[in-house]
Every structure is written in C-alpha cells, then in structure tokens.
Amino acid sequence: LYGHPLAGLLWDKASERWITKQGFKKVQGWECLYYHSEEQLFLGVYVDDFHMAGNKKNMSKMWDRLRKDMQLDPPVPFDGNKYLGCTQQNVRNDEKQIQEKSTLFRSFADNTFEDPSLVSTPKKKKSKVPECSTPEKLVLPKAKAKAKSASSDYDKEIIKPNMSKNQKKRAAKKEAASVFKALLTSTPKEIQSWEYRMEGAIEGAVERYIEMTGIKISTLKNVATPCMDDHSFSTAELEERGEVAPFASKIVLKALYAARLARPDLLWAVNSLAREVTRWTIACDRRLHRLMSYMHHHKDQAMRSHLGDALMDCRILVFADASFAGDAKDSKSTSGMFMVLAGPNTWCPLSWMCKKQSAVSHSSAEAEIISLEASMRAEALPVMELWDTAMDVFHPIPENAKFEIQTPKPVTDNDWLSMVDYVPPSFHRKIDRARIIILEDNDAVIKMCNKQRIPAMKHVSRTHRVNLDWLIDLIAKNDTISIRFVGTKSQAADIMTKGSFNEATWKALLRLIQVQKMGSKSFDVKGPDGSVNVFISQ
C-alpha cells in the first residue's frame, strides 16, 4: 500500500474488518479504538501499531486470534518500552504525593452523592423541567436485586417499590454517599505508579535548535520556568523580525509533540510560539531561547500517574481556567484545561488544553465560561463517552436487566402542548455511568451554571460565536456532571493560561500536575486487582 494515494483508507478498512471479525466493536466517537465486552479488552490502532489493554487472562489468546489474519510481532509490555516516542516506566510509589492527591480529591468528591436534605445548605429553586425529560427507566429483577450487594451504580439504584419518587431519590443518594465515603477512608490493597518519559524528544528538539541557529550549547543557561510574559518585551522587540524566523516552525513543532503527549508544563510556552511562526519577532527569538534552555536542563522530568481504585470508584476531574486579556497585542484571553482521572487513591492525567480565545472577553467571568465551554465540548464529553464504554465492559449491566419506556407525565400547560406530537423513542437511551466534576475558581461562573441564568452574556453568540445554552442545560439537568469551587492554588489549569510565574508558584503547579524528576524504576509491580496489564505489538 505504500505510495498509494488511498493507502491510509484502504489499510483502515482492512484492519477494521479483521479486528471486528474477532468480536471487537468500535468505540463511538473514537476512531481506531475498539472494545470487546466478553473478553474485557480494548484495542487501539495507530497505523500499524496495535496496543491492547484489559483483562490480562484474555490477552494472549486474543493476540493469537488476531495473528490468524495479520502478521504481528510478538507483543511486549508497555513498561520499559517506547511507544510513539514515549516510554512508560513503572516506578516506586511517592507516598507523600499520593496522600496529597487523596486529600485534594476528598475535598472535591465528599459531597458528590450527598443527599441535599442531610446537608445544612440553602435549598435551590426547583427547575421547571417536566418529568418527560427522562422517558426511560432501568428496571432490575427484584430477586436479583435482593441477593446482590450494592457494588455498582446500578445496584445502588435498587429501591423498594412502595417508595415515592422523592423518597427513592433520597434513599439512592444516601446509600451511594455512605458507600463512597467508606471508600474514601479505606486503604487500597496496592497502588501502581508509572511515568511517561520523553527525554529523547526533548533532546531532539534542543539539538535541532542548536543545529539551525548555530549557537553553542553553553549559552543555554538553567532557568526556573520556560515562559516569558508579553510584558517582558519592549515595543520594538514585539514588532521587528527575528533571526530564527526562516526555520522557526521546524524547531517549535518539534517541541510541540512532547508538550502535547507527556510534558504539559511546556504547552503554554510552545503554543505562544507556534502562533507566531508566520510573524516571528525578536521577542519570539528570546522566548524560544528560554524555552530551549528550560528543556535542556529539565529533560529528566516526567509526568507521573498512580492507580489504586476500581473504575467505578473513579471520577473525571475537569480543571477549567482562563487568563483575562493576557495577550499584550490584542488583549485576548487564553483558555486552559487539565483533565484527570481521580479517585481516593488514583491520579492519572488524561488530557490538557491551551487555546487562545477567538475574541476579546470583557470580564474574567466571560473568559472563564468560554474556557469551560471549550473544555467540556472538545475534551470532557468525548472522554465521558469512552469512560461509559469502559464501565460497561468491566462492570457490565446484568443481562436480565431491561428498559421500560415510559410515557411522559405532563405537569404544566406547556407540558401538555409540548406533547401534542410526542412519539416514544424506538431506541434505548444510554445510561450515563461516568461521573464528571468540573473544578472552577470563578464564583460567577458557578452561580451562572447553578441558577441557569446568564443575562450578562447575551453578546457571546456574536463575539465568540458560542452558544452557552447547551452548556448550562448540560450541567443543570445531568446528574452525573457537577461543578465545584477550587481555590487558585489548587487550580491545575492555571499553568495552561499564562506565563508569568515565579519559581515557587511554578514548582507548586508542577507538583499539582505531577511533572517531576524521573523516579527510580520499580519491578514486579502489579495492578490494584492483579488482573490488568498492558501490551503493545507491531
């Protein structure tokens, strides 16, 4: 297929046919990602690289089944091997760091399932949403329900049939809260830690910079941060053409790969330069030199993750933040997002974002809610879809469970009118099992989401070309998505929004996103339940 104009498409269709032949199904919305419910396996395909994760007992035989149609090299574990330029290495646990993240997670998740009637907080106004908003209901057989313990989200929803609707809701929340609080105070059997190392990509970017600019490596001095704020430059430096302009893109894009894959601490500095490759200035020369100096002296840093909880006990934390008029040239803000899979004993960074906004924001609240909209739409909701699939694979719904499609019950006159042309759905609406906690440091944004009113943002559909109604509706009506306040010192997305940090603040942010010096290697490390492992093959 090499050289054929449709080589990519032909290979994709052929590999999909061979993979689905073995019982795999495509994950909705995720290209080249498959799952196998019976074998509890996930398979990712990147051109001719295959990586599989899931139940260790079923991996070997699944590789053998795939080899019947494809010529694959023997699989190797991720631990200690390089995949797409990134090495995953198991390391010893950092007990202090694990305790810090456990404490931080408790502050966000303690009241995730709290019954509002048990907490002394002001009552919110009831939303005028008709009962027809959820026309389907999951029903479990009573016999199974009594015999089974509350070990999953569905088991927690088993309520006595003689309860009223509000009593059922309060009982479910109370039971879920008690189970989750017990989990927060429990001690895990075992925690596994690993790092994503990209020292090779970092060294390659620095070497390309030295080769193309002709400077000596001794000029790269050790600096505390990779960033330089716009206010550090004179007007002339921001306007005159820089010396590195002819080959700036070749250097910056080399560093961008590492920043996007496993070095989030570099993303703001790299993005601020990537936007300027067509209008390179002297200020960009200085910024690039500082970035390369930082990368040269901090190439031994790596992003760390640790896992010690079951899938169903984890939450997706979405840190959303934004600068306000941070760009000195056009006063536009920068949106930042840092997403983590977290639990009582889990902290796994998943994705991060640094994106300049398309229009000038007139307040910090406007900049923050635009950042939140981009974070939820581009990153959080796709991950929620993937995590729902993972929950269904590893914690499946009982086979004899069924859905009852109920006719909506109108309450108001508007409900009656809206039901004139109502047609019952012919498909089973998917139950949301993944839990998202949005962490926002702006009180005004939280109030807008809770009150479902944004009277001061009527103009954003014209300026930012963004409709916020879907975001407010999503947070207000979806029980699996909640929004919490987080202090500025604990706002992990802050590192994605600006470049003006002192050394102490920068080190604190690195600790928060778990980018640190490479730890010592750890051998014979098992997963939390001893049944999950990861392998790659080519």
HELIX and SHEET records of a PDB file:
HELIX    1   1 ALA A    7  LYS A   21  1                                  15    
HELIX    2   2 LYS A   56  ASN A   58  5                                   3    
HELIX    3   3 MET A   59  ARG A   67  1                                   9    
HELIX    4   4 GLU A   95  ALA A  109  1                                  15    
HELIX    5   5 PRO A  116  LEU A  118  5                                   3    
HELIX    6   6 GLU A  131  SER A  133  5                                   3    
HELIX    7   7 LYS A  142  ALA A  147  1                                   6    
HELIX    8   8 ASP A  155  GLU A  157  5                                   3    
HELIX    9   9 LYS A  165  THR A  185  1                                  21    
HELIX   10  10 GLU A  199  THR A  213  1                                  15    
HELIX   11  11 ILE A  217  THR A  219  5                                   3    
HELIX   12  12 ASP A  230  SER A  232  5                                   3    
HELIX   13  13 ALA A  245  PHE A  247  5                                   3    
HELIX   14  14 ALA A  248  LEU A  261  1                                  14    
HELIX   15  15 PRO A  264  LEU A  266  5                                   3    
HELIX   16  16 LEU A  267  ALA A  274  1                                   8    
HELIX   17  17 ILE A  282  HIS A  297  1                                  16    
HELIX   18  18 LEU A  311  ASP A  313  5                                   3    
HELIX   19  19 SER A  364  SER A  375  1                                  12    
HELIX   20  20 MET A  376  ALA A  380  3                                   5    
HELIX   21  21 LEU A  381  PHE A  394  1                                  14    
HELIX   22  22 ASP A  413  SER A  418  1                                   6    
HELIX   23  23 ASP A  443  LYS A  451  1                                   9    
HELIX   24  24 PRO A  455  MET A  457  5                                   3    
HELIX   25  25 VAL A  460  THR A  463  1                                   4    
HELIX   26  26 ASP A  469  LYS A  477  1                                   9    
HELIX   27  27 THR A  488  SER A  490  5                                   3    
HELIX   28  28 ALA A  492  MET A  496  5                                   5    
HELIX   29  29 GLU A  503  ILE A  513  1                                  11    
SHEET    1   A 6 LYS A  25  LYS A  26  0                                        
SHEET    2   A 6 LEU A  33  HIS A  36 -1                                        
SHEET    3   A 6 LEU A  41  TYR A  46 -1                                        
SHEET    4   A 6 ASP A  49  ASN A  55 -1                                        
SHEET    5   A 6 VAL A 532  SER A 537 -1                                        
SHEET    6   A 6 VAL A  76  PRO A  77 -1                                        
SHEET    1   B 5 ASN A  81  TYR A  83  0                                        
SHEET    2   B 5 CYS A  86  VAL A  91 -1                                        
SHEET    3   B 5 GLN A 192  ARG A 197 -1                                        
SHEET    4   B 5 GLN A 301  LEU A 307 -1                                        
SHEET    5   B 5 VAL A 515  LYS A 517 -1                                        
SHEET    1   C 2 GLU A 136  VAL A 139  0                                        
SHEET    2   C 2 LYS A 402  ILE A 405 -1                                        
SHEET    1   D 5 THR A 346  LYS A 356  0                                        
SHEET    2   D 5 THR A 334  GLY A 343 -1                                        
SHEET    3   D 5 ARG A 315  ALA A 322 -1                                        
SHEET    4   D 5 ILE A 436  GLU A 440  1                                        
SHEET    5   D 5 ILE A 481  PHE A 485  1                                        
END                                                                             
